[in-house]
């Protein structure tokens, strides 16, 4: 029997991290599972083992560099040399900037951005001596276009993209056999919208079109295996990123016009809703990989998204016009 390889996944208790851990197990990996929530981690471990892999539960707050390094050491000691490391953990404060405290902003940055830095450093410390391995950092379309209500998350993903480019350039300069990839996700149906910190009184939702975590996991695993530099998932996201690069400022106008209400459902926020910014929401029970939007998570071809296309097209056109007006004003000045 071929020897199983070893992967580490952060944010592995739920959402995209959970789906990625299972997809790696399906590809013959033993998996070290890093997250804060014991309930989710234990359930994820059982699912990895059901797929024939060994699972190692390592409760870890990725904002803590020393904790991440200890987890990496434990994973290598107990499972073997690390072949793949996936930096996926995130949290955020879902609110207008004026309603976001400095402490909440800092916490979101420490987990979502510095968690990727600490994970990459821990992985490189163990992969460089062997001159092989694959690191996949999970990004977002919001690493290219910032939207309202998500300043901490967008800032973290923009920073993560810059960090990735710099770290990868150093590996290329050194002729290293370690590969780095970045996979930029679309809106995904994960539990984060049911437990992210928020100051608003309506339940948050992903900006349509919405995709399932398993689709994202497929591309993350593919990047880990083939070393592709970068991948943006979702045709709609590719179009928005392209439009933003061709017409700088377009993303701001498009987001200002269309990305506020599209992130909010009509459902009021439950008074006993969980908040995972500092305390794990799945510490005592498992929520799985999916959020509450299964009925609308068909991607670009989902009927609910297709029905919104006429309104979206109008928003797109209005954003282009506003961008053109900005350019004319700048030439006059």
C-alpha positions as CSV (number, residue, x, y, z in Angstrom):
1,X,0.0,0.0,0.0
2,X,1.3,3.5,-0.9
3,X,2.3,5.6,2.0
4,X,-0.3,8.3,2.8
5,X,0.8,11.9,2.6
6,X,0.3,14.5,5.4
7,X,-1.7,17.7,5.2
8,X,-2.4,20.4,7.7
9,X,-5.6,22.5,7.4
10,X,-6.4,25.6,9.5
11,X,-10.0,26.5,10.1
12,X,-10.8,22.8,9.7
13,X,-13.7,22.5,12.1
14,X,-16.3,24.0,9.7
15,X,-16.9,25.6,6.3
16,X,-14.3,25.5,3.5
17,X,-11.7,24.2,5.9
18,X,-13.8,21.2,6.9
19,X,-14.6,20.4,3.2
20,X,-11.0,20.7,2.3
21,X,-9.9,18.4,5.1
22,X,-12.3,15.7,3.8
23,X,-11.3,16.2,0.2
24,X,-7.7,15.8,1.1
25,X,-8.6,12.6,3.0
26,X,-10.3,11.4,-0.2
27,X,-7.0,12.0,-2.0
28,X,-5.0,9.8,0.3
29,X,-3.9,12.3,3.0
30,X,-3.7,12.0,6.7
31,X,-4.9,15.4,8.1
32,X,-4.0,17.5,11.0
33,X,-7.0,19.6,11.9
34,X,-6.4,23.1,13.4
35,X,-9.2,25.3,14.7
36,X,-10.6,26.5,18.0
37,X,-13.8,24.6,18.2
38,X,-13.5,21.1,19.9
39,X,-16.9,20.0,18.8
40,X,-16.3,20.7,15.1
41,X,-12.8,19.3,15.2
42,X,-13.8,16.0,16.7
43,X,-16.6,15.6,14.1
44,X,-14.2,16.5,11.3
45,X,-11.7,13.9,12.7
46,X,-14.3,11.2,12.6
47,X,-15.2,12.0,9.0
48,X,-11.5,12.0,7.9
49,X,-11.1,8.6,9.6
50,X,-14.2,7.3,7.9
51,X,-12.4,8.1,4.6
52,X,-9.4,5.9,5.6
53,X,-7.1,8.7,6.8
54,X,-5.5,9.4,10.2
55,X,-6.8,12.5,11.8
56,X,-5.0,14.6,14.4
57,X,-7.1,17.2,16.3
58,X,-5.0,20.2,17.3
59,X,-7.1,23.0,19.0
60,X,-5.3,26.1,17.9
61,X,-5.9,29.9,17.7
62,X,-4.0,30.8,14.5
63,X,-3.6,34.4,15.7
64,X,-1.0,33.0,18.1
65,X,2.3,32.3,16.3
66,X,3.7,30.1,19.0
67,X,0.5,28.0,19.1
68,X,0.7,27.5,15.3
69,X,4.3,26.5,15.5
70,X,3.6,24.0,18.3
71,X,0.7,22.5,16.2
72,X,3.0,22.2,13.2
73,X,5.6,20.4,15.3
74,X,3.0,18.0,16.7
75,X,1.6,17.3,13.3
76,X,5.0,16.4,12.0
77,X,5.9,14.3,15.0
78,X,2.7,12.3,15.1
79,X,1.7,12.1,11.4
80,X,5.0,12.5,9.5
81,X,6.7,15.0,7.2
82,X,4.3,17.7,6.1
83,X,3.4,17.6,2.4
84,X,0.6,20.1,2.2
85,X,-0.4,23.1,4.4
86,X,-3.7,24.9,3.8
87,X,-4.1,28.3,5.4
88,X,-7.9,28.8,5.6
89,X,-8.9,30.1,9.0
90,X,-10.8,33.3,9.2
91,X,-13.1,35.5,11.3
92,X,-14.5,39.0,10.8
93,X,-16.5,41.8,12.3
94,X,-19.4,42.3,9.9
95,X,-20.3,45.9,10.4
96,X,-19.8,49.5,9.0
97,X,-16.4,50.8,9.8
98,X,-17.9,53.5,12.0
99,X,-19.5,50.7,14.1
100,X,-16.3,48.6,14.3
101,X,-14.1,48.9,17.4
102,X,-10.3,48.9,17.0
103,X,-10.1,45.8,19.1
104,X,-12.6,43.9,16.9
105,X,-10.8,45.1,13.7
106,X,-7.4,44.0,15.2
107,X,-8.8,40.6,16.1
108,X,-10.1,39.9,12.6
109,X,-6.8,40.9,11.1
110,X,-4.8,38.7,13.5
111,X,-6.8,35.6,12.6
112,X,-7.5,36.1,8.9
113,X,-4.2,37.7,7.8
114,X,-1.6,36.9,10.5
115,X,-3.0,33.4,10.7
116,X,-1.8,32.9,7.1
117,X,1.6,34.4,7.9
118,X,2.1,32.3,10.9
119,X,0.9,29.2,9.1
120,X,3.2,29.8,6.1
121,X,6.2,30.4,8.4
122,X,5.5,27.2,10.3
123,X,5.1,25.2,7.1
124,X,8.2,26.6,5.5
125,X,10.3,25.9,8.6
126,X,9.5,22.2,8.0
127,X,9.3,22.1,4.2
128,X,12.4,24.0,3.3
129,X,14.9,21.5,4.8
130,X,13.3,18.8,2.7
131,X,13.0,21.2,-0.3
132,X,9.5,20.0,-1.1
133,X,5.9,20.6,-0.1
134,X,2.9,22.7,-1.1
135,X,1.3,25.7,0.8
136,X,-2.1,26.9,-0.3
137,X,-3.4,30.2,1.1
138,X,-7.1,30.7,0.8
139,X,-8.0,34.2,-0.5
140,X,-11.1,35.8,-1.9
141,X,-12.5,37.9,-4.7
142,X,-12.5,40.5,-1.9
143,X,-8.7,40.4,-2.1
144,X,-9.2,42.5,-5.3
145,X,-12.4,44.5,-4.6
146,X,-13.4,45.9,-1.2
147,X,-17.0,46.0,-0.2
148,X,-18.9,47.8,2.6
149,X,-19.6,46.0,5.9
150,X,-16.4,43.9,5.5
151,X,-13.5,46.3,5.9
152,X,-11.6,44.0,8.3
153,X,-12.0,40.9,6.1
154,X,-11.2,42.8,2.9
155,X,-8.1,44.4,4.5
156,X,-6.9,41.0,5.7
157,X,-7.4,39.4,2.2
158,X,-5.7,42.2,0.4
159,X,-2.8,41.9,2.8
160,X,-2.8,38.1,2.4
161,X,-2.4,38.5,-1.3
162,X,0.5,40.8,-1.0
163,X,2.2,38.5,1.5
164,X,1.7,35.5,-0.8
165,X,3.3,37.3,-3.7
166,X,6.3,38.3,-1.6
167,X,6.8,34.9,0.0
168,X,6.4,33.1,-3.3
169,X,8.9,35.4,-5.0
170,X,11.5,34.6,-2.3
171,X,11.0,30.9,-2.9
172,X,11.5,31.4,-6.6
173,X,14.6,33.5,-6.0
174,X,16.0,30.6,-3.9
175,X,15.1,28.0,-6.4
176,X,13.1,26.2,-3.7
177,X,11.2,23.1,-4.4
178,X,8.4,24.3,-2.1
179,X,5.4,25.6,-4.0
180,X,3.0,28.3,-3.0
181,X,-0.5,28.8,-4.4
182,X,-3.4,31.1,-3.6
183,X,-7.1,30.2,-4.3
184,X,-9.5,33.1,-4.3
185,X,-13.0,32.0,-3.2
186,X,-16.4,33.4,-4.2
187,X,-19.3,33.8,-1.8
188,X,-19.6,30.5,0.0
189,X,-22.4,28.8,2.0
190,X,-20.5,28.4,5.3
191,X,-21.5,28.8,8.9
192,X,-19.6,32.1,9.2
193,X,-22.7,34.1,8.4
194,X,-24.5,32.5,11.4
195,X,-21.7,33.3,13.9
196,X,-19.5,36.2,12.6
197,X,-19.4,39.2,14.9
198,X,-21.9,41.9,13.7
199,X,-23.3,45.2,14.9
200,X,-26.3,45.0,12.6
201,X,-29.8,43.8,13.4
202,X,-30.4,41.7,10.2
203,X,-28.9,38.3,9.5
204,X,-25.8,38.5,7.2
205,X,-25.6,36.5,4.0
206,X,-23.0,35.8,1.2
207,X,-23.2,38.1,-1.8
208,X,-24.8,36.0,-4.6
209,X,-23.9,34.0,-6.5
210,X,-23.3,31.6,-3.7
211,X,-21.3,28.3,-3.9
212,X,-21.0,25.3,-1.8
213,X,-17.8,24.6,0.2
214,X,-17.1,21.4,-1.6
215,X,-16.5,23.2,-4.9
216,X,-13.9,25.4,-3.2
217,X,-12.3,22.5,-1.6
218,X,-11.9,20.8,-5.0
219,X,-9.9,23.7,-6.3
220,X,-7.8,24.1,-3.1
221,X,-6.8,20.4,-3.3
222,X,-6.1,20.7,-7.0
223,X,-3.8,23.7,-6.3
224,X,-2.0,21.7,-3.6
225,X,-1.4,18.9,-6.0
226,X,-0.4,20.7,-9.2
227,X,1.2,23.9,-7.7
228,X,-0.8,26.3,-9.8
229,X,0.1,29.9,-8.7
230,X,-3.3,31.4,-8.4
231,X,-7.0,30.6,-9.1
232,X,-10.1,32.8,-8.9
233,X,-13.2,30.6,-8.5
234,X,-16.5,31.6,-10.1
235,X,-17.1,33.2,-13.5
236,X,-18.9,36.2,-11.9
237,X,-16.0,36.9,-9.6
238,X,-13.6,36.7,-12.5
239,X,-15.6,39.3,-14.4
240,X,-15.8,41.7,-11.5
241,X,-12.0,41.4,-10.8
242,X,-11.3,41.9,-14.5
243,X,-13.6,45.0,-14.7
244,X,-12.0,46.4,-11.6
245,X,-8.5,46.0,-13.1
246,X,-9.5,47.6,-16.4
247,X,-11.4,50.5,-14.8
248,X,-9.9,51.3,-11.5
249,X,-12.5,52.6,-9.1
250,X,-15.2,50.5,-10.7
251,X,-15.2,48.1,-7.8
252,X,-15.8,50.9,-5.3
253,X,-18.8,52.2,-7.2
254,X,-20.2,48.7,-7.8
255,X,-19.9,47.8,-4.2
256,X,-21.3,51.1,-3.0
257,X,-24.4,50.6,-5.2
258,X,-25.0,46.9,-4.9
259,X,-23.1,45.2,-2.1
260,X,-24.8,46.6,1.0
261,X,-28.3,45.2,0.9
262,X,-27.2,42.1,-1.0
263,X,-25.2,41.1,2.2
264,X,-28.3,41.2,4.4
265,X,-31.3,39.0,4.6
266,X,-34.7,40.2,5.8
267,X,-34.5,38.0,8.9
268,X,-33.8,39.7,12.2
269,X,-30.7,38.8,14.1
270,X,-31.6,36.3,16.8
271,X,-30.9,37.6,20.3
272,X,-29.0,34.4,21.3
273,X,-27.0,34.2,18.1
274,X,-23.4,32.9,18.5
275,X,-20.4,35.2,18.0
276,X,-17.1,33.5,17.2
277,X,-14.8,36.5,17.0
278,X,-13.0,35.6,20.3
279,X,-14.8,32.4,21.4
280,X,-15.4,29.4,19.1
281,X,-19.0,28.9,18.2
282,X,-18.5,25.2,17.7
283,X,-16.7,24.4,20.9
284,X,-19.4,22.1,22.2
285,X,-21.3,21.0,19.1
286,X,-20.6,20.4,15.4
287,X,-22.2,22.5,12.7
288,X,-20.5,20.9,9.7
289,X,-19.3,22.5,6.5
290,X,-22.5,24.1,5.3
291,X,-24.3,27.2,6.4
292,X,-28.0,28.0,6.1
293,X,-28.1,28.9,2.4
294,X,-28.2,25.5,0.8
295,X,-31.3,26.4,-1.2
296,X,-29.5,29.3,-2.9
297,X,-26.0,27.8,-3.3
298,X,-26.1,26.8,-6.9
299,X,-23.5,29.2,-8.1
300,X,-23.9,31.4,-11.2
301,X,-26.8,29.1,-12.6
302,X,-28.8,29.2,-9.4
303,X,-32.4,30.3,-10.2
304,X,-32.4,33.0,-7.4
305,X,-29.2,34.5,-8.8
306,X,-30.4,34.4,-12.4
307,X,-33.6,36.2,-11.4
308,X,-31.4,39.0,-10.0
309,X,-29.4,39.5,-13.1
310,X,-31.4,42.4,-14.6
311,X,-31.0,44.4,-11.4
312,X,-27.4,43.4,-11.3
313,X,-26.8,44.5,-14.9
314,X,-28.3,47.9,-14.0
315,X,-26.0,48.2,-11.0
316,X,-23.1,47.2,-13.2
317,X,-23.9,49.9,-15.8
318,X,-24.4,52.5,-13.1
319,X,-21.0,51.7,-11.6
320,X,-19.4,52.0,-15.0
321,X,-21.0,55.4,-15.6
322,X,-19.9,56.6,-12.1
323,X,-16.4,55.4,-12.8
324,X,-16.4,57.3,-16.1
325,X,-17.6,60.5,-14.3
326,X,-14.7,60.1,-11.8
327,X,-12.2,60.0,-14.7
328,X,-13.7,63.1,-16.3
329,X,-13.5,65.0,-13.0
330,X,-9.9,64.0,-12.5
331,X,-8.9,65.2,-16.0
332,X,-10.6,68.6,-15.3
333,X,-8.8,69.0,-12.0
